[in-house]
């Protein structure tokens, strides 16, 4: 069956509403939990490295299953996998709410990650299928804005909930919100998106792929230990075997021609990977800095951290719509340069830096990220064939998740070298600031380097038939 864009405007608006709500929920949880980390660490007596795994356990589980879920969705139906993902995410939220130990919370966050992978693997694909090429940038911009709105409200509401109702109230709130999305999906979310003819799912390839990602990402989390290098090397070896397997199997998990013959698609995903490698840990570092070093409570820290995602939420729809008319590589490349500037300013913070200075730096970074993200997403989805929208959406999400993991890996390495595996107490505040400055400098350099991948993609503009132009495929 070859699904076409949804024709009824009401049906399209419902698709946009449900996927947008789901896209809001997951980043809301991520940013809210970041604010609660110091409280969680104090309750369960976690050191700073283990505390980072509250976020990392989610990312690791999510990244390993994104592409398999995307491929299953292309074969079996994206709405079906989307709903399954929401239900699993609800289960993880409930278990997090009743967690009685750090270990139980880590497992619950991993379950949330599994559900989140199914949601992110399908939401962008569902939107891209439902709307015509002329509307794509606009709706992707709205969807991207919902992600940043979740990131914006997460620190504020998360800070309020943590301060006045305890950190578990964040997961309780998530459970209620997820239940509302489930009701909306079953009640109003109609139709199915199946773009491929019936074919077998590459289960062996999926296992190999997931193993490669888990080994690599877990290895990154253990840096700079020697064991980490062995795990990363093993992950790379398994990845090489995966690519060999995909060339031999009849129904591959990933059509490698999407990368080998489509320069626009390949470099747009690389740009996303490097971008998130340079930006994701910023909120984590500032959350620790503001609450430990500056002594702000979770509510005030959340208000400060809202700056960047709020700016992103405001400008993402604008730049998404603009990417329907202007070359994405121009917008996205400019965005990466601006992001590098904003994060670079944070590399100069001290124990007494003005909060106004930090807010300005966050606003600049947020503007740059909005200028990059929506056009880059439009470029990726417009470079892919309809039958691979699920895999394309999942690959983009995987690039984001892997980038997030690399970003946290950079922080772990810096912490291990500068601070060590300790609980943060006042005598370690100067070392924490030094660590943050080093990590911000590395992040800024990564964002600057991402402009190369963004520029190298070539032109992605489409013709009237909706097919990418040849210069993005050669």
Buried (B, 14 or more C-beta within 10 A) or exposed (E): EEBEBBEEEEBBBBBBBBBBBBBBBBBBBBBBBBBBBBBBBEBBEBBBBBBBBBBBBBBBBBBBBBBBBBBBBBBBBBBBBBBBBBBBBBBBBBBBBEBEEBEBBBBBBBBBBBBBBBBBBBBBBBBBBBBEBEBBBBBBBBBBBBBBBBBBBBBBBBBBBBBEEEBBBBBBBBBEBBBEBBEBBEEBBEBEBBBBEEEEBBEEBBEBBBBBBBBBBBBBBBBEBEEBEEBBEBBBEBBEEBBEBBEEEEEBBBBEEBBEEBBBBBBBBBBBBBBBBBBBBBBBBBBBBBBBBBEBEBBBBBBBBBBBBBBBBBBBBBBBBBBBEBBBBBBBBBBBBBBBBBBBBBBEBEEEBEEEEBBBBBBBBBBBBBBBBBBBBBBBBBBBBBBBBBBBBBBBBBBBBBBBBBBBBBBBBBBBEBBEEEEBEEEBBEBBBBBBBBBBBBBBBBBBBBBBBBBBBBBBBBEEEEEBBEEBBE
